[in-house]
């Protein structure tokens, strides 16, 4: 790998190069002194100002080094740090036009915003005693059941929730639901809350709106104590255009960390685009990943906006059909691709226990193959076609027009030997302007008919059953891991909208009403229980880590899908009204393990769970043994355990009924 070799020769190795977060910015020395270092190639001069020197902009000048770097050493005062913990700082840049620019260091570890201010302030974070992690990270998981989370909205109250709240109120819930991984959004500091964390202003700072860096460290440590892997949603695809409290124009020029001119701006996101060919940009981004792993103990990353990185067109106005001409050519940003390969190479070399996930909608071949094979080096990619397919089906088709073959194709259409994370919906579908699956299915009746004291209407009955079935078939057939966005497991009502001018700065929709599942009079508890037991069953049998399923039936007229995976038979009857008696499916011996029609999931309790069924030597769907299912109800689902891996009988299950 030429780039890695160049780093080896010029910087003393990838290990040293990516530890730059310990030397750049403002760092405490063992003797109490302060060492400061910045890269500002367009600056005429650089100074440090702050509370410690009465905001004198010239008393502490940096010394100019080679390649646009600047350094400053401030000796200790009576053995103590000259810059007290909690004091405010600014890097002062004298631009080429003579102007003085007050900037936050790109390497700042903690920034805060006072309520009466618009911009964030840089606060020196050096507490006398930092939080010490007590628990080791979980061992690398064979498969992930991911709970995609946002700390700020993780409360039923209309406010910005805290790391502490997530630690003590949400993590136990995640554990109880059977998820083994939490993916944290909006942790990297972002000045605009409504950006969902995707307009990052300070890359090395954990968002202070939820608490302190130590609060986040404690949260991750407690998650580890529960055996929960913690991933960071990392944004290296672009950066906020803020200059007062962001990276933009840090040294007074249009470039520095970014491409200059048209190429340096994302036309849809109105944000800045990194110059991945720049040596110091590589240092900055790679060190950023290293810092989150080593200081906070994150167990890996979900890389956001990978499609935008991979192509010069950023995916704007471009469709992907799978033709290889769409993936290889001059339209590919080779610098960005090399950065992603280098990032995965670094993580795999220095922290092989860590996991990386690519958010790529294009389907770039080999993105999830090892770098040594010429691949991108990611462990997983998001199966982004699946949620789009479910929304398209629900919005455009009548129930009787659902195409079983098309559903199966979408759920199984993945690149050979590349792992996918399946999901029915993520945060994208929950945002204002879109609808969650539950809201698409039940819409306005969620406001009036989710009480068990009210009659079960056809809309609510259909919605609850399909909600369970869609999630289970996605979980079992769609990939090698599974993801759910917080609250969607129980059909969270309404949409997600952050406080902004357009909604009068309201927090009403910027929350998760977990309390709905705790009210015994509401039907949300049924969906919550099903999601929990679905995850617990996967934990027991491990279908996500098993080879891809064998689909034995996708019957268009009967609307039945049946498949085998991890020693289980999955049977779905998606017919809106047709039930079947004596329906033959592939299997040998089976017993019902999970039934969407069970009473605890809001179903109609039409199947006997105490009976074991045996097959006969009757060939069916290319299997030597099969069994006659006595009852297969419309919109019902069941999971069945078979006795032998070779000869199974599948019993058709219908759509979910509540």
VOGU-3710 file (C-alpha; in Angstrom, 3 decimals, decimal comma):
1> xxxxxxxxxx> 0,000/0,000/0,000  1,941/3,027/-1,318  0,286/5,610/0,907  0,946/3,560/4,036  4,551/3,069/2,911  4,974/6,813/2,452  3,684/7,399/5,969  6,091/4,765/7,238  9,035/6,507/5,601  8,092/10,119/6,376
11> xxxxxxxxxx> 6,396/9,900/9,769  7,960/6,882/11,436  4,971/4,655/10,900  1,202/4,656/10,902  1,142/4,208/14,676  3,041/7,430/15,321  1,272/9,341/12,545  -2,195/8,575/13,905  -1,262/9,510/17,475  -1,069/13,148/16,447
21> xxxxxxxxxx> -4,080/13,950/18,623  -1,604/13,758/21,523  0,602/16,543/20,120  -1,668/18,773/17,995  -4,053/21,228/19,635  -3,323/22,072/23,267  -1,858/19,264/25,349  -0,705/19,003/28,939  2,903/17,933/29,538  4,077/15,802/32,448
31> xxxxxxxxxx> 5,901/18,750/34,077  2,738/20,880/34,042  3,632/22,824/30,917  1,478/23,205/27,828  2,500/22,199/24,306  0,476/23,640/21,414  0,643/22,754/17,759  -1,462/23,690/14,744  -1,450/23,323/10,991  -2,346/26,634/9,379
41> xxxxxxxxxx> -0,502/26,877/6,049  -2,227/30,093/4,997  -1,494/32,022/8,192  1,023/34,849/8,462  1,272/34,377/12,229  -0,417/32,330/14,954  -1,021/33,183/18,630  -2,807/31,673/21,624  -5,150/33,847/23,642  -7,561/33,142/26,471
51> xxxxxxxxxx> -8,504/33,618/30,066  -4,982/32,611/31,088  -3,373/35,703/29,505  -6,240/38,204/29,788  -7,064/37,618/26,118  -3,896/39,332/24,962  -3,777/38,327/21,279  -0,009/38,727/20,889  1,633/37,652/24,157  1,924/33,973/23,201
61> xxxxxxxxxx> 3,073/33,634/19,578  3,605/30,281/17,899  6,877/29,403/16,202  6,623/28,648/12,498  7,738/25,156/11,418  7,959/23,414/8,063  4,923/22,528/5,946  2,572/25,089/7,458  2,875/23,862/11,047  3,168/26,087/14,104
71> xxxxxxxxxx> 4,137/25,261/17,693  4,132/26,908/21,107  5,541/25,742/24,426  4,264/27,409/27,595  6,322/26,424/30,652  4,653/25,501/33,939  4,110/28,073/36,653  5,271/26,789/40,044  4,777/23,263/38,757  1,208/24,010/37,732
81> xxxxxxxxxx> -0,399/24,328/34,321  -0,399/27,914/33,015  -3,773/27,204/31,389  -6,266/26,159/34,080  -8,847/23,471/33,500  -12,141/25,018/32,372  -10,632/28,227/31,045  -11,518/29,521/27,597  -9,060/29,666/24,696  -8,797/30,796/21,085
91> xxxxxxxxxx> -6,193/30,368/18,390  -5,543/33,801/16,883  -4,678/33,697/13,184  -3,166/36,652/11,374  -4,466/36,129/7,863  -2,645/37,047/4,684  -4,688/40,251/4,443  -3,608/41,264/7,970  -6,929/40,497/9,654  -6,944/38,812/13,071
101> xxxxxxxxxx> -9,165/35,736/13,162  -10,191/34,148/16,461  -10,581/30,426/15,902  -11,271/27,230/17,819  -8,471/24,700/17,398  -9,488/21,897/15,012  -8,173/19,539/17,702  -10,214/21,040/20,578  -11,523/18,381/22,980  -14,346/20,353/24,595
111> xxxxxxxxxx> -16,477/23,227/23,331  -19,554/24,741/24,949  -22,170/27,311/24,062  -23,615/29,709/26,577  -27,377/30,143/26,285  -27,052/33,817/25,392  -24,545/33,172/22,597  -24,750/31,869/19,054  -21,250/30,437/18,696  -19,450/27,812/20,705
121> xxxxxxxxxx> -16,473/28,551/22,943  -13,382/26,405/23,281  -12,846/25,290/26,878  -9,575/23,706/27,989  -10,448/20,238/29,305  -7,872/18,935/31,774  -9,650/17,805/34,961  -7,547/16,780/37,966  -8,981/13,272/37,676  -10,423/11,945/34,414
131> xxxxxxxxxx> -12,851/9,047/34,292  -11,069/5,691/34,341  -12,662/2,833/32,422  -13,343/-0,178/34,618  -14,687/-2,710/32,140  -13,023/-4,299/29,115  -14,610/-3,937/25,713  -16,779/-6,889/24,665  -15,194/-9,464/22,418  -15,714/-8,876/18,710
141> xxxxxxxxxx> -19,228/-10,022/17,834  -19,979/-12,527/15,085  -23,090/-10,561/14,236  -24,651/-7,312/15,396  -28,119/-6,458/16,636  -27,747/-2,685/16,527  -29,836/-0,163/18,439  -29,285/3,098/16,547  -29,497/5,874/19,125  -29,404/9,612/19,670
151> xxxxxxxxxx> -28,582/10,652/23,237  -30,367/14,007/23,067  -33,800/12,618/22,155  -33,602/9,546/24,419  -36,231/10,759/26,868  -40,027/11,158/26,866  -39,512/14,743/28,030  -39,235/17,621/25,592  -35,631/18,568/26,274  -32,059/17,672/25,408
161> xxxxxxxxxx> -31,432/14,465/27,333  -28,053/13,701/28,889  -25,348/11,060/28,798  -26,340/10,231/32,383  -29,957/9,658/31,354  -28,835/7,343/28,572  -26,515/5,476/30,928  -29,030/4,719/33,628  -32,377/4,749/31,798  -31,780/3,724/28,187
171> xxxxxxxxxx> -28,907/1,230/28,303  -30,884/-1,174/30,561  -33,746/-0,980/28,073  -31,431/-1,786/25,160  -30,041/-4,751/27,070  -33,524/-6,022/27,917  -34,591/-5,791/24,268  -31,795/-8,150/23,272  -29,613/-5,734/21,306  -25,880/-6,348/21,626
181> xxxxxxxxxx> -24,669/-3,129/20,023  -25,552/0,549/20,298  -24,696/2,944/17,478  -24,469/6,529/18,714  -25,375/9,422/16,468  -24,585/13,118/16,937  -21,686/12,650/19,362  -19,102/14,649/17,421  -19,805/18,275/18,310  -22,188/20,084/15,993
191> xxxxxxxxxx> -23,309/23,661/16,516  -26,703/23,124/14,855  -28,728/20,594/16,871  -31,264/20,087/14,081  -28,512/18,790/11,764  -28,869/15,424/13,569  -25,121/15,604/14,153  -24,205/15,550/10,473  -22,824/19,113/10,312  -19,787/18,595/12,528
201> xxxxxxxxxx> -17,961/21,663/13,811  -15,460/20,143/16,296  -14,290/16,679/15,307  -12,394/15,814/18,488  -15,002/17,124/20,926  -17,832/15,030/22,371  -21,000/17,090/22,260  -21,285/19,151/25,431  -25,053/19,618/25,134  -25,454/16,156/26,734
211> xxxxxxxxxx> -22,768/16,494/29,415  -19,011/16,274/29,862  -16,433/14,016/28,170  -16,261/12,006/31,388  -20,032/11,463/31,279  -19,662/9,934/27,811  -16,768/7,762/28,960  -18,865/6,493/31,868  -21,762/5,749/29,491  -19,541/3,647/27,229
221> xxxxxxxxxx> -17,993/1,899/30,238  -21,415/0,950/31,619  -22,454/-0,321/28,179  -19,349/-2,508/28,153  -20,243/-3,835/31,589  -23,530/-5,023/30,050  -21,721/-6,716/27,163  -22,907/-4,064/24,714  -20,614/-3,005/21,861  -20,599/0,768/21,208
231> xxxxxxxxxx> -20,146/2,242/17,720  -19,708/5,894/16,783  -21,502/7,406/13,815  -18,444/9,167/12,388  -18,763/11,959/9,817  -15,646/12,259/7,664  -17,524/12,882/4,433  -17,935/16,629/4,957  -17,847/19,388/7,599  -19,931/22,357/8,643
241> xxxxxxxxxx> -19,326/25,676/6,853  -19,053/27,437/10,216  -15,817/29,378/10,544  -16,193/31,018/13,980  -16,621/27,646/15,689  -15,818/25,189/12,887  -13,015/24,131/10,522  -13,996/26,353/7,621  -11,389/29,003/6,732  -9,375/28,103/9,816
251> xxxxxxxxxx> -6,229/29,764/8,463  -8,097/32,513/6,615  -8,029/30,744/3,265  -10,710/28,918/1,330  -8,751/25,677/1,436  -6,649/24,373/4,368  -8,561/21,168/5,253  -10,796/21,372/2,180  -10,706/21,639/-1,566  -10,857/25,241/-2,694
261> xxxxxxxxxx> -13,492/26,604/-4,996  -16,429/24,648/-6,389  -14,976/21,240/-5,549  -14,769/22,140/-1,868  -18,514/22,576/-1,321  -21,292/19,980/-1,325  -24,074/21,499/-3,371  -26,933/19,748/-1,545  -25,594/19,706/2,004  -24,083/23,227/1,846
271> xxxxxxxxxx> -21,001/21,958/3,655  -17,255/21,734/3,059  -15,547/18,745/1,432  -12,206/17,430/2,652  -9,105/17,255/0,474  -8,238/13,595/1,076  -5,007/13,902/-0,915  -3,594/16,362/1,611  -1,091/14,851/4,041  -2,275/16,893/7,015
281> xxxxxxxxxx> -5,925/16,108/6,307  -5,034/12,424/6,486  -3,246/13,042/9,781  -6,276/14,890/11,133  -8,901/12,323/10,117  -6,926/9,191/10,998  -5,940/10,639/14,374  -9,577/11,503/14,926  -10,573/7,846/14,577  -7,717/6,779/16,847
291> xxxxxxxxxx> -8,724/9,270/19,544  -12,335/8,046/19,684  -11,128/4,463/20,052  -8,381/5,034/22,601  -9,717/7,884/24,728  -13,409/6,995/24,776  -13,169/3,246/24,062  -15,539/3,177/21,113  -15,587/-0,266/19,508  -15,809/0,898/15,921
301> xxxxxxxxxx> -17,538/3,228/13,508  -20,399/3,633/11,109  -18,943/5,872/8,371  -21,588/8,316/7,193  -21,908/9,564/3,624  -19,570/7,042/2,018  -21,334/7,362/-1,345  -20,625/11,088/-1,355  -16,972/10,371/-0,662  -16,529/7,708/-3,324
311> xxxxxxxxxx> -17,613/9,734/-6,355  -16,882/13,218/-7,639  -20,601/13,559/-8,381  -21,326/12,635/-4,713  -24,288/10,554/-5,846  -26,231/13,698/-6,744  -28,696/13,029/-9,569  -27,121/9,626/-10,155  -28,741/6,211/-10,078  -26,940/2,920/-9,610
321> xxxxxxxxxx> -28,108/-0,142/-11,515  -25,168/-2,404/-10,707  -23,317/-1,897/-13,989  -19,575/-1,905/-13,270  -19,119/1,232/-15,387  -20,906/3,084/-12,595  -18,212/2,093/-10,096  -14,969/2,321/-12,022  -13,833/5,339/-13,997  -12,747/8,943/-13,719
331> xxxxxxxxxx> -15,877/9,791/-11,737  -14,494/7,846/-8,744  -12,679/9,973/-6,172  -9,580/7,838/-5,780  -8,186/10,045/-3,004  -11,289/9,489/-0,876  -11,307/5,768/-1,635  -7,638/5,519/-0,625  -8,410/7,372/2,606  -11,178/4,893/3,471
341> xxxxxxxxxx> -8,887/1,957/2,704  -6,131/3,500/4,816  -8,543/4,177/7,686  -9,727/0,570/7,699  -6,147/-0,673/7,357  -5,133/1,417/10,370  -8,068/0,262/12,486  -7,585/-3,377/11,538  -3,850/-3,181/12,252  -3,870/-1,254/15,513
351> xxxxxxxxxx> -7,298/-2,266/16,843  -8,392/-5,465/15,086  -11,234/-5,896/17,579  -12,975/-2,814/16,153  -15,803/-2,898/13,601  -16,408/-0,572/10,649  -19,640/-0,088/8,697  -20,100/1,762/5,404  -23,195/3,778/4,630  -23,094/3,399/0,854
361> xxxxxxxxxx> -26,173/3,418/-1,329  -24,280/2,820/-4,575  -23,264/-0,796/-3,994  -19,563/-0,249/-4,726  -18,082/-3,725/-5,332  -15,563/-5,079/-2,798  -16,187/-2,248/-0,345  -16,463/-4,889/2,381  -13,539/-7,031/1,321  -10,105/-6,828/2,985
371> xxxxxxxxxx> -7,697/-4,113/1,895  -5,155/-6,853/1,135  -7,541/-8,071/-1,591  -7,933/-4,574/-3,006  -11,198/-4,019/-1,159  -12,367/-1,087/0,919  -11,728/-2,893/4,185  -15,132/-2,392/5,800  -16,673/-5,188/7,845  -20,277/-4,396/6,943
381> xxxxxxxxxx> -22,342/-2,245/4,633  -25,889/-1,051/5,197  -28,531/-2,792/3,092  -30,086/0,515/2,117  -32,401/-0,890/-0,554  -34,474/-2,800/2,015  -36,179/0,116/3,834  -36,830/1,825/0,503  -38,512/-1,349/-0,753  -40,801/-1,639/2,274
391> xxxxxxxxxx> -41,869/1,988/2,001  -42,477/1,599/-1,739  -44,602/-1,521/-1,194  -46,689/0,013/1,578  -47,237/3,316/-0,233  -47,889/2,051/-3,755  -49,342/-1,458/-3,605  -52,538/-3,029/-2,369  -51,979/-5,971/-0,021  -53,119/-8,465/-2,644
401> xxxxxxxxxx> -50,554/-7,051/-5,108  -47,492/-7,643/-2,954  -44,904/-9,568/-4,964  -43,301/-12,336/-2,904  -40,475/-12,867/-5,377  -39,599/-9,187/-5,391  -39,548/-9,066/-1,579  -37,271/-12,102/-1,388  -35,015/-10,711/-4,119  -34,576/-7,405/-2,293
411> xxxxxxxxxx> -33,820/-9,139/0,996  -31,286/-11,570/-0,494  -29,697/-9,426/-3,222  -26,256/-8,784/-1,745  -22,706/-9,033/-3,001  -21,063/-12,403/-2,489  -18,844/-12,628/0,597  -19,708/-9,086/1,723  -21,661/-8,666/4,945  -24,786/-6,540/5,069
421> xxxxxxxxxx> -26,702/-4,928/7,908  -30,409/-5,342/7,256  -32,996/-2,919/8,567  -36,633/-2,169/7,915  -36,191/1,474/8,876  -33,562/3,739/10,439  -33,446/7,361/11,557  -33,894/8,438/7,914  -37,475/7,179/7,823  -38,294/8,739/11,198
431> xxxxxxxxxx> -37,390/12,308/10,237  -39,966/14,997/9,564  -41,029/14,872/5,929  -41,080/11,085/5,969  -43,001/8,493/7,973  -42,034/5,464/10,016  -43,422/2,074/9,037  -45,902/2,219/11,898  -47,136/5,637/10,812  -47,403/4,555/7,181
441> xxxxxxxxxx> -49,414/1,513/8,253  -51,691/3,050/10,887  -51,415/6,806/10,419  -54,076/8,864/12,223  -55,579/5,847/14,001  -52,448/5,686/16,157  -53,847/8,717/17,981  -57,192/7,124/18,764  -57,132/3,322/18,556  -53,950/2,060/20,222
451> xxxxxxxxxx> -55,732/1,516/23,536  -56,715/-2,061/24,412  -59,944/-0,566/25,748  -60,892/0,399/22,211  -62,112/-2,144/19,629  -59,342/-3,542/17,447  -59,942/-1,821/14,131  -58,894/-3,345/10,781  -56,295/-0,590/10,300  -54,628/-1,154/13,669
461> xxxxxxxxxx> -54,879/-4,942/13,362  -53,270/-4,904/9,907  -50,648/-2,368/10,974  -49,514/-4,263/14,047  -49,320/-7,581/12,240  -47,393/-6,201/9,273  -45,074/-4,225/11,535  -44,007/-7,460/13,233  -43,776/-9,489/10,033  -41,771/-6,893/8,114
471> xxxxxxxxxx> -39,239/-6,597/10,913  -38,872/-10,330/11,417  -38,454/-11,265/7,765  -35,929/-8,426/7,408  -34,094/-9,620/10,524  -33,989/-13,266/9,444  -33,487/-13,010/5,670  -31,955/-9,601/4,942  -28,350/-9,761/6,082  -25,613/-10,736/8,486
481> xxxxxxxxxx> -26,556/-8,135/11,106  -29,660/-6,112/11,962  -30,355/-2,484/12,880  -33,273/-0,678/14,486  -33,634/3,021/15,271  -34,607/3,775/18,855  -38,334/3,720/19,474  -39,236/2,172/16,143  -39,233/-1,281/17,717  -42,564/-0,474/19,364
491> xxxxxxxxxx> -43,988/1,615/16,529  -43,184/5,037/17,969  -45,954/7,423/16,901  -45,381/10,536/14,831  -42,109/11,738/13,362  -38,805/13,129/14,567  -38,193/16,860/14,314  -35,581/18,908/16,137  -36,202/22,400/17,508  -35,802/24,973/14,748
501> xxxxxxxxxx> -37,292/28,225/13,539  -39,810/26,319/11,390  -41,410/24,660/14,448  -40,958/27,538/16,908  -37,952/25,811/18,511  -40,205/23,052/19,851  -38,862/19,866/21,459  -42,226/18,107/21,203  -41,073/15,813/18,396  -37,433/15,627/19,514
511> xxxxxxxxxx> -38,027/12,872/22,052  -38,722/9,161/22,348  -41,839/8,175/24,299  -40,541/4,980/25,898  -43,281/5,341/28,477  -45,832/4,160/25,896  -44,518/0,595/26,217  -44,935/0,697/29,988  -48,645/1,517/29,843  -50,463/-1,802/30,037
521> xxxxxxxxxx> -53,516/-0,284/28,376  -51,683/0,549/25,143  -50,930/-1,820/22,289  -47,348/-0,580/21,915  -46,362/-3,172/24,514  -47,162/-5,963/22,034  -44,720/-4,682/19,419  -42,092/-4,089/22,078  -42,434/-7,648/23,398  -42,227/-9,131/19,911
531> xxxxxxxxxx> -39,069/-7,170/19,110  -37,470/-8,346/22,365  -38,305/-12,005/21,801  -37,206/-11,827/18,169  -33,766/-10,607/19,262  -33,551/-13,145/22,070  -34,354/-15,958/19,629  -31,591/-14,771/17,291  -29,215/-14,658/20,249  -30,112/-18,277/20,978
541> xxxxxxxxxx> -29,806/-19,653/17,429  -27,502/-17,139/15,702  -29,138/-16,910/12,292  -27,365/-13,625/11,492  -23,983/-15,372/11,689  -25,259/-18,355/9,687  -25,002/-18,826/5,928  -27,604/-17,110/3,792  -31,041/-18,670/4,033  -32,422/-21,299/1,683
551> xxxxxxxxxx> -35,757/-20,025/0,398  -37,971/-23,022/-0,237  -41,147/-21,160/-1,132  -42,215/-17,774/-2,481  -45,738/-18,453/-3,676  -47,320/-15,502/-5,451  -50,933/-16,686/-5,402  -50,825/-17,887/-1,793  -48,621/-14,947/-0,678  -46,478/-17,372/1,328
561> xxxxxxxxxx> -42,713/-17,116/1,905  -40,839/-19,939/3,633  -37,123/-20,332/4,224  -34,585/-22,184/6,341  -31,722/-20,643/8,292  -29,690/-21,655/11,350  -31,760/-24,760/11,996  -35,026/-22,821/11,945  -37,952/-22,789/9,591  -39,449/-19,357/8,919
571> xxxxxxxxxx> -42,923/-19,225/7,414  -44,829/-16,068/6,498  -48,350/-15,840/5,124  -48,658/-12,336/3,671  -52,109/-12,971/2,245  -54,454/-10,216/3,460  -57,416/-12,549/4,072  -56,682/-16,135/2,946  -55,899/-18,767/5,587  -54,874/-22,309/4,732
581> xxxxxxxxxx> -55,652/-25,734/6,148  -53,231/-28,650/5,580  -50,591/-26,498/3,886  -47,493/-28,489/2,912  -44,058/-27,061/3,658  -40,489/-28,353/3,812  -39,295/-29,654/7,202  -38,617/-32,770/9,273  -39,732/-32,124/12,820  -40,790/-28,839/14,237
591> xxxxxxxxxx> -42,071/-27,033/17,268  -43,253/-23,453/17,319  -40,685/-21,084/18,866  -42,020/-17,655/17,900  -45,538/-16,947/16,697  -46,642/-13,469/15,695  -50,237/-14,542/16,353  -49,516/-15,198/20,049  -51,524/-13,262/22,594  -48,489/-11,588/24,191
601> xxxxxxxxxx> -47,771/-9,961/20,834  -51,320/-8,775/20,298  -52,247/-11,717/18,077  -55,354/-13,867/17,893  -53,869/-17,015/19,503  -54,920/-19,412/16,763  -52,043/-21,912/16,964  -51,289/-24,601/19,544  -47,714/-24,126/20,802  -47,590/-27,377/22,802
611> xxxxxxxxxx> -47,624/-29,727/19,830  -44,587/-31,238/18,081  -45,049/-32,007/14,397  -43,310/-34,700/12,332  -42,811/-34,832/8,610  -43,298/-37,578/6,077  -41,102/-38,728/3,225  -42,979/-36,615/0,728  -40,746/-34,553/-1,613  -41,715/-30,899/-1,739
621> xxxxxxxxxx> -39,901/-27,824/-3,084  -36,723/-29,823/-3,789  -36,552/-31,275/-0,266  -37,104/-34,999/0,464  -39,252/-34,440/3,541  -42,197/-32,177/4,166  -45,052/-31,697/6,554  -48,667/-30,689/6,344  -49,382/-27,619/8,425  -52,841/-27,954/9,824
631> xxxxxxxxxx> -53,560/-24,237/9,983  -51,909/-21,301/8,259  -53,770/-18,108/8,951  -53,737/-14,920/6,941  -51,177/-12,364/8,117  -49,476/-14,678/10,563  -45,893/-15,672/11,140  -44,237/-18,540/12,935  -40,693/-19,744/13,535  -40,173/-23,471/13,871
641> xxxxxxxxxx> -37,305/-25,542/15,149  -36,426/-28,608/13,109  -34,574/-31,662/14,357  -32,207/-32,266/11,446  -30,326/-29,794/9,311  -30,638/-31,917/6,175  -34,286/-32,778/5,996  -36,554/-30,074/7,143  -40,190/-29,484/6,688  -41,260/-25,912/6,416
651> xxxxxxxx> -44,561/-24,974/7,856  -45,990/-21,871/6,211  -46,596/-19,011/8,516  -48,889/-16,160/7,707  -48,725/-12,476/8,261  -48,515/-11,150/11,739  -51,781/-10,578/13,516  -52,246/-8,603/16,667
//
